[in-house]
Amino acid sequence: MTPQKPPLKVLLCAPRGFCAGVVRAIDVVEHALKLFGAPVYVRHEIVHNKYVVESLRRKGAVFVEELDEVPDGDAPVIFSAHGVAKTIPAEAQRRNFTVLDATCPLVTKVHREAEIHHKRGREIVLVGHAGHPEVVGTIGQLPDGAVRLVQTVEDVEAFVPNDPSALAFVTQTTLSVEETSEIVEALKRRFPMIVGPHKEDICYATTNRQEAVKSIAHLCDAFITVGSPNSSNSQRLREVAERMGCPYSQLVDSKDQLDWSNLENIRTIGVSAGASAPEILVEQIIDAFAERFEVEVETVATVEENMFFPLPRPLRGAAA
């Protein structure tokens, strides 16, 4: 007689997984492969997800970190969803590459904001994580020294501007809402004349996924976020679950990374996925739990998303 499996309630966050910017970026690569054939070259991972990158690689995408890795020829070059510094399109133009820009429109919005502030003579403070490609791209929109990065409230306290009356701030789109609001409050307290964005820079998808996690994390014995370790928004979901009081919060790329030693005696688990993680990985993780537990899945929806971003113009005819 088969031993009875213990019961497990799975609270499944909605929204989760792919956002409109990620869908657009992946579509850019797939449509480019159909239109131009393999190979197409992608500068940096198109989105920060191992499964997505490997599946596109199998279809003929070649991922490079810098344009000097791309051979001369007719193969198109795609810029990732995170955006690039201005030197990169200039280099691509110099080498006569066919360029397809998959930068998320919400990242482009931050770039335009920074440019406008610079033209108006303001020094720009960027709230973000050093070394993240989105941060590198935003800083690279403007001349050296025009953008100052702050990562913590302590950074804000230590910051000495050229002119406190001529300051503006922008933020990385994939940060934690709470963490960013603390830093922004510190900036406004120290520099009351600082100018902020008309609309929050943190993207709708990042905010929505964090709100969904907050709504259930306190009810869970453990929380699993599906996403790759280099995905900023996925890391933030893991942290949000922890901050909301969930005893165990893990970020996993796939079901193979589940740490069963920490999941033996749970009765309720929360599951979400970062904005670059495909739904198939969520399904595989729920199946892995179903092998060990008698699973009951309940979807907890906090908001409905219907955002859509069109493809870059050169691909729109091909898509049709």
Buried (B, 14 or more C-beta within 10 A) or exposed (E): EEEEEEEBBBBBBBBBBBBBBBBBBBBBBBBBBEBBEEBBBBBBBBBBBBBBBEBBEEEBBBBEEEBEEBEEEEBBBBBBBBBBBBEBBEBBEEEEBBBBBBBBBBBBBBBEBBBEBBEEEBBBBBBBBEEBBBBBBBBBBBEEEBBBBBBEBEBBEEBEBEEBEBBBBBBBBBBBBBBBBBBBEBBBEBBEEBBBBEEBBBBBBBBBBBBBBBBBBEBBBBBBBBBBEBBBBBBBBBBBBBBBEBEBBBBBBBBEEBEEEBBEEBEBBBBBBBBBBBEEBBEBBBEBBBEBBEBEEEEBEBEEBEBEBEBBEBBEEEEE
